[in-house]
Amino acid sequence: MQNPVGFRVVRVEPHGGVIHPFAVNKGRLDAPASKTDGGGLERPIAAKFDPSGKALYIVDYGVMLADASGIHPAENTGVLWKITREESR
């Protein structure tokens, strides 16, 4: 069985390829939200900033179940996340 993959969003430096976490689940950082009972990212598949650059939208496919007969997406588990920077006080 493979380890879970695809449950975080990272920032990659174009020069050098250094990878930095950008959006990760709280608690266990090595598992999707469905395995941690803490909510959060499951399987993000696309990310795009809005035209102002102030909000990042992430399409999260949701839960993918696998068994001997194949892979089965779980209905109604996908979500569109909007991430914005918290204004300083």
Short mmCIF file of the C-alpha atoms (twelve columns), coordinates in Angstrom:
data_MODEL
# 
_entry.id   MODEL 
# 
loop_
_atom_site.group_PDB 
_atom_site.id 
_atom_site.type_symbol 
_atom_site.label_atom_id 
_atom_site.label_alt_id 
_atom_site.label_comp_id 
_atom_site.label_asym_id 
_atom_site.label_seq_id 
_atom_site.Cartn_x 
_atom_site.Cartn_y 
_atom_site.Cartn_z 
_atom_site.pdbx_PDB_model_num 
ATOM 1  C CA . MET A 1  0.000   0.000  0.000   1 
ATOM 2  C CA . GLN A 2  1.273   3.454  -0.913  1 
ATOM 3  C CA . ASN A 3  1.555   6.329  1.523   1 
ATOM 4  C CA . PRO A 4  -1.055  9.070  1.034   1 
ATOM 5  C CA . VAL A 5  -0.026  11.834 -1.374  1 
ATOM 6  C CA . GLY A 6  -1.397  15.146 -2.605  1 
ATOM 7  C CA . PHE A 7  -2.763  16.756 0.566   1 
ATOM 8  C CA . ARG A 8  -0.786  19.994 0.680   1 
ATOM 9  C CA . VAL A 9  0.069   22.993 -1.479  1 
ATOM 10 C CA . VAL A 10 3.706   24.030 -1.754  1 
ATOM 11 C CA . ARG A 11 5.649   26.970 -3.161  1 
ATOM 12 C CA . VAL A 12 8.634   26.091 -5.335  1 
ATOM 13 C CA . GLU A 13 11.515  28.506 -5.895  1 
ATOM 14 C CA . PRO A 14 12.037  28.614 -9.672  1 
ATOM 15 C CA . HIS A 15 15.797  28.947 -9.285  1 
ATOM 16 C CA . GLY A 16 17.111  25.976 -7.349  1 
ATOM 17 C CA . GLY A 17 13.819  24.116 -6.913  1 
ATOM 18 C CA . VAL A 18 13.610  24.557 -3.144  1 
ATOM 19 C CA . ILE A 19 10.156  23.523 -1.897  1 
ATOM 20 C CA . HIS A 20 8.342   25.435 0.882   1 
ATOM 21 C CA . PRO A 21 5.017   24.450 2.510   1 
ATOM 22 C CA . PHE A 22 2.275   26.952 1.649   1 
ATOM 23 C CA . ALA A 23 -1.009  25.377 2.779   1 
ATOM 24 C CA . VAL A 24 -0.889  22.301 5.024   1 
ATOM 25 C CA . ASN A 25 -3.257  20.580 7.417   1 
ATOM 26 C CA . LYS A 26 -2.881  21.208 11.134  1 
ATOM 27 C CA . GLY A 27 -1.701  18.325 13.287  1 
ATOM 28 C CA . ARG A 28 -0.368  15.411 11.235  1 
ATOM 29 C CA . LEU A 29 1.393   16.826 8.209   1 
ATOM 30 C CA . ASP A 30 1.782   13.416 6.572   1 
ATOM 31 C CA . ALA A 31 -1.856  12.619 5.823   1 
ATOM 32 C CA . PRO A 32 -4.971  13.986 4.122   1 
ATOM 33 C CA . ALA A 33 -7.780  15.449 6.225   1 
ATOM 34 C CA . SER A 34 -9.884  12.267 6.053   1 
ATOM 35 C CA . LYS A 35 -7.139  10.398 7.918   1 
ATOM 36 C CA . THR A 36 -6.632  12.981 10.677  1 
ATOM 37 C CA . ASP A 37 -10.198 13.894 11.711  1 
ATOM 38 C CA . GLY A 38 -8.993  17.494 11.789  1 
ATOM 39 C CA . GLY A 39 -10.456 18.849 8.570   1 
ATOM 40 C CA . GLY A 40 -8.481  20.511 5.817   1 
ATOM 41 C CA . LEU A 41 -6.971  19.581 2.489   1 
ATOM 42 C CA . GLU A 42 -7.712  16.203 0.978   1 
ATOM 43 C CA . ARG A 43 -6.532  16.146 -2.649  1 
ATOM 44 C CA . PRO A 44 -5.868  19.635 -4.061  1 
ATOM 45 C CA . ILE A 45 -5.645  19.476 -7.849  1 
ATOM 46 C CA . ALA A 46 -5.468  23.121 -8.993  1 
ATOM 47 C CA . ALA A 47 -4.551  26.508 -7.556  1 
ATOM 48 C CA . LYS A 48 -4.836  30.012 -8.964  1 
ATOM 49 C CA . PHE A 49 -4.539  33.536 -7.584  1 
ATOM 50 C CA . ASP A 50 -7.346  35.989 -8.247  1 
ATOM 51 C CA . PRO A 51 -6.493  38.981 -10.491 1 
ATOM 52 C CA . SER A 52 -5.575  41.157 -7.485  1 
ATOM 53 C CA . GLY A 53 -3.151  38.521 -6.143  1 
ATOM 54 C CA . LYS A 54 -4.762  38.792 -2.704  1 
ATOM 55 C CA . ALA A 55 -6.627  35.468 -2.705  1 
ATOM 56 C CA . LEU A 56 -5.526  31.988 -3.716  1 
ATOM 57 C CA . TYR A 57 -8.284  29.614 -4.828  1 
ATOM 58 C CA . ILE A 58 -7.596  25.891 -4.491  1 
ATOM 59 C CA . VAL A 59 -9.745  23.186 -6.063  1 
ATOM 60 C CA . ASP A 60 -9.756  20.157 -3.753  1 
ATOM 61 C CA . TYR A 61 -11.019 16.996 -5.464  1 
ATOM 62 C CA . GLY A 62 -11.978 15.375 -2.159  1 
ATOM 63 C CA . VAL A 63 -11.752 11.855 -0.806  1 
ATOM 64 C CA . MET A 64 -10.528 9.067  -3.080  1 
ATOM 65 C CA . LEU A 65 -11.209 5.535  -1.865  1 
ATOM 66 C CA . ALA A 66 -9.264  2.591  -3.253  1 
ATOM 67 C CA . ASP A 67 -9.845  -1.143 -3.111  1 
ATOM 68 C CA . ALA A 68 -9.052  -4.210 -5.188  1 
ATOM 69 C CA . SER A 69 -11.535 -3.126 -7.877  1 
ATOM 70 C CA . GLY A 70 -10.029 0.329  -8.375  1 
ATOM 71 C CA . ILE A 71 -10.289 3.943  -7.250  1 
ATOM 72 C CA . HIS A 72 -13.625 5.438  -6.238  1 
ATOM 73 C CA . PRO A 73 -14.192 9.160  -5.609  1 
ATOM 74 C CA . ALA A 74 -16.411 9.832  -2.582  1 
ATOM 75 C CA . GLU A 75 -19.385 12.006 -3.556  1 
ATOM 76 C CA . ASN A 76 -19.823 15.485 -2.082  1 
ATOM 77 C CA . THR A 77 -16.327 15.662 -0.566  1 
ATOM 78 C CA . GLY A 78 -14.749 18.171 -2.969  1 
ATOM 79 C CA . VAL A 79 -14.389 21.819 -2.038  1 
ATOM 80 C CA . LEU A 80 -13.146 25.159 -3.356  1 
ATOM 81 C CA . TRP A 81 -10.821 26.784 -0.812  1 
ATOM 82 C CA . LYS A 82 -10.139 30.525 -0.693  1 
ATOM 83 C CA . ILE A 83 -6.942  31.503 1.115   1 
ATOM 84 C CA . THR A 84 -6.232  35.120 1.996   1 
ATOM 85 C CA . ARG A 85 -3.594  36.821 4.101   1 
ATOM 86 C CA . GLU A 86 -4.719  37.914 7.539   1 
ATOM 87 C CA . GLU A 87 -4.391  41.669 7.882   1 
ATOM 88 C CA . SER A 88 -2.011  42.822 10.619  1 
ATOM 89 C CA . ARG A 89 -3.668  44.500 13.574  1 
# 
